[in-house]
Amino acid sequence: MNDRMQTQRYERKYFVHNKQALQIREFVRHYLEPDEYSARQPDYSYPIHSLYLDSDLLTTYWAQVHGEKNRFKLRLRYYDDNPDSPVFFELKGRVSECILKQRAPVRKDCAAMLVAGQYPGPEHFLNPQASDLVAVQNFCRLMQALQAQPKLHVFYKREAWLPREDNFLRVTMDREICGSIERQVKFSTNMVEPFRPAPFYLPYGNNTVVLELKYTHNFPEWYRDLVCLFNLLQTGMPKYGSLIMNVGEERISAPGDWNSAMPRTRWQKQF
């Protein structure tokens, strides 16, 4: 999978009804085109799977709940069951209002040993690059500092639009968000007893779509036109957090730890 990831960006999120999302698609296509994966799908949406790692005290989850300005998430992202396709080690951080992201593809058969504590080396990558090695080293450093382990398998279908020649802008629409508890490092697209986000995050029930307007510089004028035309209200939508809120912290954290003092650790200068 080619990567046009925005390593540093700002983003605004909105809940929209699926019928409205179809109208927004027609508006957006005047400025952007579907990315290469959306373009291949009849409904413009492709599957995304992420395995989220956290401490037994759910440190990264509580940082989001408490609104920490400097925080991060650890996740392993994959797209299919193919054993030869990579797993992307993703470190997604927030410093104030800015989103920072590091991401690197790792051989799927090597991911479990890295989570178990193996120090990352060139042999763990499909096509080793210095920047990828640094990204995975950072991921593993924070993972080990938290003693983070797999907690939640998150799935959704993404429709993505972007400019033809750059990555300054990106519009995504996410549907069918769900999760399942996962304690092991495995990369199956099957989900055991999946559940949806907390009802607050599904204002339109199963027709809820999460619209994200992403940009690296200024908020474009046509973004403003879109927001005004469709009367959109900005919101927050933490997929990992919203799923935990629905199923309950006690089911995700380690037994006996969920009602301990909730950590308020600030993780600064990690990027």
N, C-alpha and C positions, 0 to 999 in steps of 0.2 A: 504494500500500500504506500503510494507516494505521500509525502508529508509537506503540506503548506501551512503548518502550524504557526500561529501567532505566539511568539515566545513572551511578548509583553503587550498587554492590551487592557482596554476597559470594556465593560459589558453591562448592558441593561436588560432586564428580564421582564416578561409580561405573560400573564395567563390569557389565552384566547380560546374561543370555541372553535372546533374543527372547521365549521362552515366559514367562519371568519378567517381562519388560517388559509383556506383556499383562495379567498379574495386577496389576502396579503401576498400570497404567492404571485398572483397576477400583477400586483403592484411592483413587487421586488424584481420580477423578470425584466423590467424596463431598465434596470441599473446593473443587475448581476446575472450570472448564469449558474446553473447547477454544477456543483463540483463533479469530478469524474465518477464518483460512486453513486451519487444521487441520479446522475444522468443515465445510468444503466438500469434504474428501477422504474417500473411502470407507475409507481406512486411516489417516486422521488425519494423514498425512504430506505435506508439500509440499517442493519442491526449493529448495535454496539453493546459489548459486554465488558464490565469492569469488576475486578475483584478488589475490594477496598480493604486495606490493612489499618489496624488501629491497636492501641494498647488495650489491656484488659480493663482499664478505667475509662476507655473511650475518650482519650485526651483530645484527639482532633475533632471529634464530634462535639464535645463540650466547648471547645474553643469557638466553634461556629455558633452554638447556642448562646454563648455569652457575648457574642459580637466582637470578639478579639479583632483588632485592626490588623495585626500581623499573625497570620496563621497559615497552615498548609494541610494538604491531604496527600495520602499515599495510595496509589491504585495501580493495578496491573490491567492493562486494556488489551482486548483481543476481539476478533471479528468473526471467527468461524471455528470449526472443529478440526481443521487441517493441521496435522502435527508439524508440518513444514513451514507454516506461517508463523511470524514472530509474535511475541508478547511485548507490548510497549510498557516499560517502566515509566510511570508518570508521576512527577512531583509538581503539584499545582499549589501555588502559594498566593496569598493576598498580602500586600503591603499597603495599608490604608485603602484607597479605592482602585489600586492598580493590581491586575492579575498577572502573575509571573508563572511561567510554565517551562519545565524541563522534561524532555521525553526522549526515550531511546529504545530501539528494537533489540530484543534479546531472543536467542533461540528458545523455542518453547520447551525443549527438553532440558534446558539449563535453569529455567526460572525458579524451580523449587529449591535447588541447591543454593541459589543466591539468597532467597528468603531465609533459608536455614542458617546462613552465616558465611557461606563461601565468599571470599573476596573476589569481586568481578575482575575478569581479565579478558584479553582479546578473543580467547577461545570461546567465550560465551555469546559472541555476536555473529550474525550472519555476514555482515560486511563491516568489520571493525573500523571505527573512526574515533579520533581523539575526543571529540565533543561528546560522543555517545558514552564513552568510558567514564568521562567526568560526570555526566548526568546520572548514570547508574551508581557511581561511587557516592554521590550526594544522597541519592535515594536510600542506599543501604546504610549510610551513616545515620540518617534521621530515623530509619526503621529500627536500627539497633539501639539508638538512644531511647526510643520509646518502648523497646521490646515489643514492637508491633507484630501482629499475626493476622491472618485472614479473618474477616468478620462478616462481610456481606458481598453477595454477588448481585450486581445491579445491571439491569437491561433496559434499553429503550430503542426506539427507531428514530433515526435522525434524517431530516431533510436539510441539506446545506447548500447555500448560495454564496458565491464569491466573485470578485472581479476576474476578468479574463487574464490579466498579466501581473497582478500583484496580490498581496495578502493584507492590505491595509484595512479591508472591511470583510466581514463575514456575518451572514444572517443564517441562523439555524432554527429549526422547528422540531421539537422532540415530542414524540407520542408514545403511548403504551408503556409508560415507566412502571417498572416493578422490580422487586428484589426478592432474594431468598437468603437465608442464613447459610454461610459457608465457612467452615473451620479449616479447610484444607487448601493447599495450593494445587488447584486443578482448573482446567480451562475447557469445561464442557458448556455447550450452549443450552443444555437442558437445565431446568430449574426445579428444585424440590419445594413444594408448597409455597409458590410465589405469593407475594402480597403487594398491595399498592401503597403509595404514599398516604400520609395522614389526610383525612378529608379536607382540611383547610387548604391543602395544596392541590385539590381537585375541584375547583369551583364549578366546573362543568361536567363532573363525573368522568365517565370514560371518554367523553369528547374533549377533555382538557388537552390543550397543546401548549407547551412552553416555548415561547418565542424569545430568542436572544439576539440582540443587536450588538455586534462586537466591532470595535474600532481601535486603531493604534494611535491615532492623533486626535483630531477634532471630531466631535459628533456631527456627521454630515447634515446639510440642510434637508436633504430628502429623507433622512431618518426622522427629522422633526415633522416633516409633512406626513409621513406614515403614521407617527404617533398621534398627531392631531386628527387626521382623516378617520382613523379607526377608534379614536377615543380610548387610547390605551393608558392603563395605570401601571406604573413601574412597581415591581414586587421583587421578592427574593424567592429562589427555588433551589435549595440545596438538596440534590437528589439523595445523597447518602443520609443526610440528616432527616429529611422528610419521611424516609422509609423507616428509620429507627424510631421516630416519634410515633409511628403507627403501630409497630409491632412491640415496642417497649424496650427500654434500655436494658432491663434485666435479662432479656433473652439474647442480647447481642454481647454484652460484657461477660467476663468470666464469672462463674457462680460465686456469690458472696461479695463481689467487688462493686456491684452496680450502685449500692447505696452508700458507698464510702464518700468522703469529702470530695466534691466535684472539683477537679483540677482547673486552675485558672492560669496555667503557665503561658507566658508570652514567648513565642519563638521568633526571635528577631535576627536579622542579618544572616539568614540562611541561604540567600541567593547572591 
